[in-house]
Amino acid sequence: MKTAISLPNDVFKKAERLAKRAKKSRSQLYCEALREYLARYSPDEVTEALDRVIGENGQPGDRFVALASTQTLARVDW
């Protein structure tokens, strides 16, 4: 999908330098930046995705947590 956006000159210049250093196209750099921004500011989508994975595969670390808790409690002086 092609789109046109307006950027302040300083942001454009910094993005150009970063794209060259990273050996990426401008489009690739902007796409990655937007994906990261969306992931950061759309936590509901991340939570929904994690809930789906846990629903399909079970709660991660149940066995580990149980074992770690047992060992920790065994070392505590009551």
Secondary structure as the mmCIF struct_conf table of DSSP 4:
data_model
#
loop_
_struct_conf.conf_type_id
_struct_conf.id
_struct_conf.beg_label_comp_id
_struct_conf.beg_label_asym_id
_struct_conf.beg_label_seq_id
_struct_conf.end_label_comp_id
_struct_conf.end_label_asym_id
_struct_conf.end_label_seq_id
HELX_RH_AL_P HELX_RH_AL_P1 ASN A 9 ALA A 22
TURN_TY1_P TURN_TY1_P1 LYS A 23 LYS A 23
HELX_RH_AL_P HELX_RH_AL_P2 ARG A 26 TYR A 41
HELX_RH_AL_P HELX_RH_AL_P3 PRO A 43 ASN A 57
TURN_TY1_P TURN_TY1_P2 PRO A 60 GLY A 61
HELX_RH_AL_P HELX_RH_AL_P4 ASP A 62 ARG A 75
BEND BEND1 VAL A 76 VAL A 76
#
